[in-house]
Amino acid sequence: MNHLIWGGCDTVTLAKQYGTPLYVMDEAMLRDRCRRLRAAVAGRNARVCYAGKAFLNVAMARLVDEEGLCLDTVSLGEFHVACAAGFPMERVTLHGNAKTEAFLAAGLEKRVGTVAVDSEDELALLASLCAKRGLRQKILLRLSPGIEAHTHRFIQTAQKDCKFGVPLAHLERAVRFALGAPGLDLAGLHVHVGSQIRDVETYLLTADRMTEIMRSLREATGFAARELDLGGGFGIPERPGAAGAPAERFVAAILDRVDARCAELGLPRPEVAFEPGRWVAGEAGITLYTVQGVKEIPGVRTYVAVDGGMTDNPRPQLYQAEYGVRLANDTDRPAGRRAAIAGPCCETGDVLTLDTPVPELRRGDLLAVPLTGAYNYSMFSTYNCALRPAVIFVRDGQARVAVRRQTFDELLCGQLE
């Protein structure tokens, strides 16, 4: 029987050695994606910041550093991981719409490179913290320019009715405050229109809108942006074999548009930043599960129960994402039937996919779910007291543990008798 090979490693051997569920990341693919993005911005007065929320641990932070990308962190926890990895602070950005004082203070203490300020309240707090410490902090103002990306509404992040960013109606006031605060260095503007975007037109519209806003701000306040962060959101396939977003062509088209619009509007061309996360990590990851049983309901559906589900991959429940599966322990077995792949949680909705082609399956078979490198490990939950799976990096036939499997003793850490 032929086994599924990932990163040069036999997935059956990995499952036996590290258990299931198991996150397996192809390190060569991760590095290739980073390098392709760096090449796309080379010589274009632009930079790439990896969005840590997609998939972050110490091993990943170090890989991103080694490949020369910057890093976005959206919580004090993610920032702590960056610090533990020794990530250069000048290449770190603090993100998030509800930053705590502790998060901002930690960034200032470590001399973080940039803070993407999300609200006027945060702006005032950061100015106060900088004044007390005698520091000057580079910031971007995130705004919500009223652009609705063609994606799931839960991952649209720049429409008018949105929790992210300074409303356009208040942007000029926020800019004037930042310009007048001695401890703030307002470098530019930030926008992120959403995730899983596959049409470049959304980004071109965003570039048009943001450069128009830059011109209006310069006319009203004299502020000329040195930086323009256009976020990330480059889409990947929902199923193996489907078309994904050609990120390099997206980047080239977006930069061409910014160049042209700045020239038309008489604006100095700012440094442009991109924040991909899913595009870097998503396709590099698979998750391995062991089949626990097969249940056929005549005339209705066949359910295949596996040892993981919504605790290690909540995307089907959150975004109605659908996944395909591969039989890892016998890739030649023909997929002649259809089934739902169900997880073990005490929820009817704990289903990875309701209807996908599968071969005849039996208890003990090993299934691989592709395209799970992003927003799986990072969204893990302990519902039903599930243990966090291990994360294994594989490359050229060699495997290394990035995150070891949680133990039952660790599950009880912090619990008082």
C-alpha positions in Angstrom: 0.0 0.0 0.0 1.2 3.5 -0.9 1.3 6.0 1.9 0.8 9.8 1.7 4.1 11.6 1.8 4.3 15.2 3.1 7.5 17.1 3.1 9.3 13.9 2.2 8.0 12.2 5.3 5.6 9.2 5.5 2.5 10.4 7.2 1.7 7.0 8.6 5.0 7.0 10.4 4.4 10.5 11.7 1.0 9.5 13.1 2.5 6.4 14.8 5.3 8.5 16.3 3.4 11.6 17.4 -0.2 10.5 17.6 -3.3 12.1 16.1 -4.8 14.6 15.6 -1.6 15.9 14.3 -0.7 19.2 12.5 2.0 18.7 9.9 3.6 21.7 8.2 5.8 21.5 5.1 8.7 23.8 6.1 10.0 24.0 2.5 6.7 25.3 1.3 6.5 27.8 4.1 9.9 29.2 3.3 9.1 29.2 -0.5 6.0 31.3 0.1 8.0 33.8 2.2 10.7 34.0 -0.5 8.2 34.4 -3.3 6.6 37.4 -1.5 10.0 39.0 -0.8 10.9 38.6 -4.4 7.6 40.2 -5.4 8.3 43.4 -3.5 12.1 43.6 -4.2 13.0 47.0 -5.6 9.4 48.3 -5.3 9.7 50.3 -2.0 7.5 47.8 -0.3 7.7 45.2 2.5 5.9 42.1 3.6 4.7 41.5 7.2 3.6 37.9 8.1 0.2 38.0 9.9 1.0 35.8 12.9 -2.7 35.2 13.7 -2.8 32.7 10.9 -0.3 30.3 12.4 2.2 31.3 15.1 4.6 29.6 17.5 8.2 30.1 18.3 9.4 27.9 15.4 7.2 29.8 12.9 8.3 33.2 14.2 12.0 32.2 13.8 11.3 30.9 10.3 9.7 34.2 9.4 12.6 36.1 10.8 15.1 33.9 8.9 13.3 34.6 5.7 13.4 38.4 6.3 9.7 39.2 6.7 8.2 41.5 9.3 5.7 40.2 11.8 2.2 41.3 12.9 1.0 40.4 16.4 -2.6 41.0 17.4 -2.4 40.1 21.1 -0.1 40.2 24.1 0.2 36.4 23.8 1.3 36.6 20.1 3.7 39.4 21.1 5.1 37.2 23.9 5.8 34.4 21.3 7.6 36.9 19.1 9.7 38.0 22.1 10.5 34.4 23.0 11.6 33.7 19.5 14.0 36.6 19.6 12.2 38.3 16.7 13.8 41.8 15.9 11.4 44.3 17.5 11.9 46.9 14.9 10.2 44.5 12.4 7.2 43.9 14.7 3.8 45.6 14.4 1.1 45.6 17.2 -2.3 45.1 15.8 -5.8 44.6 17.2 -9.0 46.6 17.8 -9.0 46.2 21.6 -5.4 46.6 22.7 -5.0 46.6 26.4 -2.8 49.0 28.2 -0.6 46.0 29.1 -0.2 45.1 25.4 0.8 48.7 24.4 3.1 49.1 27.4 4.9 45.8 26.5 5.4 47.0 23.0 6.8 50.3 24.2 9.1 48.5 26.7 10.5 46.3 23.9 10.7 49.3 21.5 8.4 47.7 19.0 8.7 49.0 15.4 5.1 50.0 14.7 1.7 50.3 16.3 -1.4 50.1 14.1 -3.8 52.3 16.1 -7.4 51.2 15.7 -9.4 53.9 17.5 -9.2 57.4 19.0 -9.4 56.0 22.5 -6.3 53.8 21.8 -4.6 56.9 20.2 -5.1 58.9 23.3 -3.9 56.0 25.6 -0.8 55.4 23.5 0.0 59.2 23.5 -0.3 59.2 27.3 1.9 56.1 27.7 4.6 57.6 25.4 4.5 60.9 27.3 5.0 59.2 30.6 8.0 57.2 29.3 9.5 60.0 27.2 9.3 57.8 24.1 8.3 58.5 20.5 6.4 55.7 18.8 5.9 55.2 15.1 2.2 54.5 14.4 -0.2 53.9 11.5 -3.9 54.8 11.7 -6.1 51.9 10.7 -9.3 53.0 9.0 -12.5 51.5 7.7 -13.1 53.1 4.3 -16.4 51.4 3.4 -15.1 48.7 1.1 -17.0 45.3 1.1 -14.7 42.5 -0.1 -16.2 39.6 -1.9 -15.8 37.0 0.9 -17.6 35.6 3.9 -19.1 38.5 6.0 -17.4 37.3 9.1 -14.0 38.0 7.5 -14.9 41.3 5.9 -13.0 43.9 7.8 -13.3 47.3 6.1 -17.0 47.9 5.5 -18.7 50.9 7.2 -20.4 48.7 9.8 -17.2 47.2 11.2 -15.5 46.9 14.6 -12.1 47.6 13.0 -10.5 51.0 12.3 -11.2 54.7 12.8 -14.4 55.7 11.0 -13.9 57.9 8.0 -16.0 60.6 9.7 -13.4 60.9 12.5 -10.2 60.3 10.6 -9.2 63.9 10.1 -9.7 64.6 13.9 -7.6 61.5 14.7 -4.8 62.7 12.3 -4.7 66.1 13.8 -4.5 64.6 17.3 -1.6 62.3 16.3 0.3 65.2 14.6 0.0 67.2 17.7 1.1 64.5 20.1 4.9 64.8 20.8 5.2 61.0 21.6 3.6 59.9 18.3 5.2 59.6 14.9 2.3 59.3 12.4 3.9 57.4 9.5 0.8 56.6 7.5 -2.4 54.7 7.1 -3.5 51.1 7.3 -6.4 49.1 5.9 -7.3 45.4 5.7 -10.4 44.7 3.6 -10.8 41.0 4.5 -9.6 37.4 4.0 -9.8 34.8 1.3 -10.0 37.4 -1.4 -9.4 36.0 -4.9 -10.1 39.0 -7.1 -7.5 41.7 -7.6 -10.1 44.3 -8.3 -10.9 44.5 -4.6 -7.3 45.5 -3.9 -7.2 48.0 -6.8 -10.4 49.6 -5.5 -8.8 49.8 -2.1 -5.6 51.4 -3.5 -7.8 54.0 -5.3 -9.8 54.8 -2.2 -6.8 55.0 0.1 -4.8 57.3 -2.2 -7.8 59.6 -2.5 -8.0 59.7 1.3 -4.3 60.4 1.5 -4.8 63.4 -0.8 -7.8 64.7 1.2 -5.8 64.5 4.4 -2.9 66.3 2.9 -5.1 69.1 1.7 -6.9 69.3 5.1 -4.0 68.8 7.5 -0.8 68.9 5.6 -0.1 65.3 6.5 1.8 63.3 3.8 1.8 59.6 4.5 5.2 57.9 4.4 3.7 54.4 4.6 0.5 52.7 3.3 -0.3 49.3 4.7 -2.9 47.5 2.5 -3.2 44.5 4.7 -3.4 40.9 3.5 -6.2 38.5 2.7 -4.8 36.8 -0.4 -7.0 33.7 -0.9 -6.0 30.0 -1.0 -8.1 27.2 -2.5 -10.9 25.8 -0.4 -10.3 22.3 -1.7 -7.2 20.6 -3.2 -6.9 21.3 -6.9 -9.0 24.5 -6.8 -7.5 27.8 -8.0 -5.9 30.1 -5.4 -4.8 33.7 -5.6 -1.6 34.3 -7.5 -0.1 36.5 -4.8 2.9 37.7 -6.8 0.6 39.0 -9.6 -1.6 40.6 -7.0 1.3 42.4 -5.4 2.6 43.6 -8.8 -0.8 44.9 -9.9 -1.4 46.6 -6.5 2.0 48.3 -6.5 1.5 49.4 -10.1 -1.8 50.9 -9.2 -0.4 52.8 -6.1 2.4 54.1 -8.3 -0.1 55.4 -10.9 -2.5 56.9 -8.5 0.1 58.7 -6.5 1.5 60.2 -9.7 -2.0 61.2 -10.8 -2.8 62.8 -7.5 0.6 64.5 -7.0 1.4 62.5 -3.9 4.8 61.3 -2.7 4.8 57.5 -3.2 4.7 55.9 0.3 6.3 52.6 1.3 3.6 50.0 0.8 3.2 47.1 3.2 1.3 43.8 2.8 0.2 41.4 5.6 -0.4 37.9 4.2 -0.9 35.1 6.6 -3.1 32.4 5.2 -1.3 32.5 1.8 2.0 31.7 3.6 0.8 29.0 5.9 -2.5 27.6 4.7 -1.4 25.2 1.9 1.7 24.1 3.8 -0.3 22.3 6.4 -2.3 19.1 6.6 -4.0 17.6 9.7 -3.9 13.8 10.3 -6.8 12.0 12.0 -7.5 8.4 12.9 -10.8 6.9 11.9 -12.7 5.7 15.0 -15.7 4.2 13.3 -18.0 4.3 10.3 -21.8 4.6 10.7 -24.1 4.2 7.7 -27.7 5.5 7.9 -29.5 3.8 5.0 -30.8 6.2 2.5 -29.5 9.2 4.4 -25.8 9.5 5.0 -22.6 7.7 6.0 -20.7 9.3 8.9 -17.0 8.6 9.4 -16.0 9.5 13.0 -12.4 10.7 13.6 -10.5 11.8 16.6 -10.5 15.5 16.0 -12.8 18.1 14.6 -14.1 21.5 15.7 -11.6 21.8 18.6 -8.6 21.7 16.2 -10.4 23.1 13.1 -13.4 25.4 13.9 -13.6 26.9 10.4 -16.5 24.7 9.1 -18.6 26.0 12.0 -17.5 29.6 11.8 -17.3 30.2 8.1 -19.0 27.1 6.6 -15.6 26.1 5.1 -15.6 22.7 3.4 -12.7 20.3 3.3 -11.7 17.3 1.3 -9.9 14.3 2.7 -7.3 11.8 1.6 -6.7 8.3 2.8 -3.1 8.6 4.1 -2.4 4.9 4.8 -3.5 3.7 1.3 -3.5 6.3 -1.4 -4.5 3.8 -4.1 -7.8 2.8 -2.5 -10.5 4.2 -4.8 -12.8 6.9 -3.5 -16.1 5.3 -4.7 -18.5 6.6 -2.1 -19.4 9.8 -0.2 -19.5 10.5 3.5 -19.5 13.1 6.2 -16.4 13.4 8.3 -17.5 13.9 11.9 -15.5 15.0 15.0 -15.8 13.7 18.6 -17.3 16.8 20.3 -20.7 16.6 21.9 -22.2 18.8 19.1 -24.2 17.8 16.1 -22.4 20.5 14.2 -18.9 19.0 14.8 -18.4 18.0 11.2 -15.4 18.8 9.1 -17.3 18.1 5.9 -20.9 16.9 5.3 -20.4 15.3 1.9 -17.0 14.4 0.4 -15.7 11.5 -1.8 -14.0 8.8 0.3 -12.9 5.2 -0.3 -14.3 2.4 1.8 -13.1 3.3 5.3 -12.7 1.3 8.5 -11.6 1.9 12.0 -7.8 2.6 12.3 -7.5 4.2 8.8 -5.5 7.5 8.7 -7.1 10.5 7.0 -5.3 13.6 5.9 -7.2 16.9 5.6 -5.3 19.3 3.4 -5.2 23.1 3.4 -5.3 23.3 7.2 -2.0 25.2 7.9 -3.8 28.5 8.7 -6.4 29.2 11.3 -6.5 25.7 12.7 -3.7 25.4 15.2 -4.2 29.1 16.0 -7.9 28.7 16.7 -7.7 25.5 18.8 -10.0 25.3 21.8 -10.2 23.0 24.8 -13.9 22.3 24.4 -14.7 18.8 25.9 -11.2 19.1 27.6 -9.5 18.3 24.3 -5.7 18.2 24.3 -3.9 20.5 21.9 -2.3 18.4 19.1 1.4 18.5 18.3 2.8 20.5 15.5 5.4 18.8 13.3 7.6 20.6 10.8 8.7 18.3 7.9 11.4 19.1 5.3 13.3 16.8 3.0 12.3 13.7 4.8 13.2 15.0 8.2 10.6 15.8 11.0 11.0 18.0 14.0 8.6 18.9 16.8 7.6 22.6 16.7 4.9 22.2 19.4 4.6 19.0 21.5 1.3 17.4 22.2 -0.4 18.7 25.4 -0.5 16.3 28.3 -3.4 15.7 30.7 -1.3 17.1 33.5 -0.9 20.3 31.5 -4.6 20.4 30.9 -5.0 20.7 34.7 -2.4 23.5 35.1 -3.9 26.5 36.8 -6.9 24.6 38.2 -7.3 24.9 42.0 -8.7 22.1 44.1 
